[in-house]
């Protein structure tokens, strides 16, 4: 009997919970804008999805193909991106409502530090940023970015997974 391996929703929820805890730690510890901290979620996402894909390949018994493993990883990616988009919306409206103002202050500070822009140009850039840095656009950006990076991880996971051809008995089961 084939071992059940369609637990992609559970894996996506587990990964989302880990990423949410990391984000909460970053928010409460004021690490969000540190350059090294920005990569932690991406590294965790890549590692987890690659591991989940390899585990899926090991537990499958009826032929492991690139497409099957990628499909499994992509399903995790889809569920994960929806959860992270919803969390982003919740985070920017309820948990860290000051985040949008912090982003705008950081944008202004970075532009001033770069130099080469007048105060009017900096004001225009900050006002343009303000239009996109709202809870719903941020949630959509979180969903697309999560889907993009996790899909790359699913492709890598499928590439790293050992493939196997189905046997003649698996293609034509005898009843």
C-alpha positions in Angstrom: 0.0 0.0 0.0 1.2 3.5 -0.9 2.3 5.6 2.0 0.3 8.8 2.3 2.4 11.7 1.2 -0.1 14.4 0.5 0.6 16.2 3.8 1.7 19.4 2.0 -0.8 21.5 3.9 0.7 20.4 7.2 4.2 21.1 6.0 3.2 24.6 4.7 1.5 25.4 8.0 4.5 24.2 10.0 6.9 26.3 7.8 4.6 29.3 8.0 4.5 29.1 11.8 8.3 29.0 11.9 8.5 32.0 9.6 5.9 33.9 11.7 7.9 33.2 14.9 11.1 34.5 13.2 9.3 37.6 12.1 7.8 38.2 15.5 11.2 37.9 17.1 12.6 40.3 14.5 9.8 42.8 15.1 10.0 42.7 18.9 13.8 42.7 19.0 14.0 45.5 16.4 16.1 43.4 14.0 13.8 43.8 11.0 16.0 46.3 9.2 19.3 44.6 9.9 20.8 43.4 6.6 21.6 39.9 7.9 18.1 39.4 9.4 16.4 40.0 6.1 17.8 36.7 4.7 16.9 34.4 7.6 13.3 33.7 6.4 14.5 33.1 2.8 17.2 30.6 4.0 14.7 28.8 6.3 12.2 28.6 3.4 14.7 27.2 1.0 16.0 24.7 3.4 12.6 23.5 4.6 11.1 23.1 1.1 14.1 21.3 -0.2 14.0 19.0 2.8 10.2 18.4 2.4 10.7 17.6 -1.3 13.5 15.1 -0.6 11.4 13.5 2.2 8.5 13.2 -0.3 10.7 11.5 -2.8 11.9 9.0 -0.2 8.4 8.0 0.9 6.9 7.7 -2.6 6.7 4.1 -3.7 5.4 4.4 -7.3 8.0 6.2 -9.2 9.6 9.5 -8.3 9.8 12.0 -11.1 10.9 15.6 -11.2 7.3 16.7 -12.0 5.8 14.8 -9.0 8.3 16.2 -6.6 8.1 19.7 -8.0 4.3 19.6 -7.8 4.4 18.6 -4.2 6.8 21.5 -3.4 4.8 23.9 -5.4 1.6 23.0 -3.5 3.5 23.8 -0.3 4.6 27.1 -1.9 1.0 28.0 -2.8 -0.3 27.3 0.7 2.7 29.0 2.3 2.3 32.2 0.2 -1.4 32.5 1.2 -0.7 32.1 4.9 2.2 34.6 4.8 0.1 37.1 2.9 -2.6 36.9 5.5 0.0 37.1 8.3 1.5 40.2 6.6 -1.9 41.9 6.6 -2.4 41.0 10.2 1.1 42.0 11.1 0.9 45.5 9.5 -2.5 46.3 10.8 -2.6 44.8 14.3 0.7 43.5 15.6 3.2 46.1 14.2 1.1 49.0 13.0 4.1 51.2 13.4 6.0 49.2 10.7 4.8 51.3 7.8 6.0 54.5 9.5 9.3 52.8 10.3 9.7 51.8 6.6 9.1 55.4 5.5 11.6 56.8 8.0 14.2 54.2 6.9 13.5 55.1 3.3 14.1 58.8 4.0 17.2 58.1 6.0 18.7 55.8 3.4 18.1 58.3 0.6 19.6 61.1 2.6 22.7 59.0 3.4 23.1 58.2 -0.2 23.3 61.8 -1.2 22.8 63.1 -4.7 19.1 64.0 -4.1 17.5 67.2 -3.1 15.1 67.4 -0.2 12.2 67.8 -2.7 13.3 64.7 -4.6 13.5 62.7 -1.3 10.0 63.9 -0.3 8.7 62.8 -3.7 10.4 59.4 -3.3 9.0 58.9 0.2 5.5 60.0 -0.9 5.7 57.5 -3.8 6.8 54.8 -1.4 3.9 55.7 0.9 1.5 54.8 -1.8 2.8 51.2 -2.0 3.6 50.7 1.6 0.1 50.0 2.8 -1.2 46.8 4.4 -2.9 45.3 1.3 -0.1 46.0 -1.2 2.4 44.7 1.4 0.3 41.5 1.8 0.3 41.1 -2.0 4.0 41.7 -2.2 4.6 39.2 0.6 2.5 36.6 -1.2 4.2 37.1 -4.6 7.7 37.1 -3.0 7.0 34.0 -0.9 5.6 32.2 -4.0 8.6 33.2 -6.1 11.3 32.2 -3.7 9.5 29.0 -2.5 8.9 27.9 -6.1 12.6 28.2 -6.8 13.2 26.1 -3.6 10.7 23.5 -4.9 12.6 23.4 -8.2 15.8 22.8 -6.4 14.2 20.2 -4.1 12.9 18.4 -7.1 16.3 18.5 -8.7 18.0 17.2 -5.6 15.6 14.3 -5.1 16.6 10.9 -6.2 14.4 9.8 -9.1 13.0 6.3 -9.6 11.0 4.7 -12.4 7.8 2.9 -11.6 8.0 -0.9 -11.8 5.8 -2.9 -14.1 3.6 -3.9 -11.2 3.1 -0.4 -10.0 1.9 0.7 -13.5 -0.5 -2.2 -13.8 -1.6 -3.4 -10.4 -3.0 -6.9 -10.3 -6.4 -7.0 -8.5 
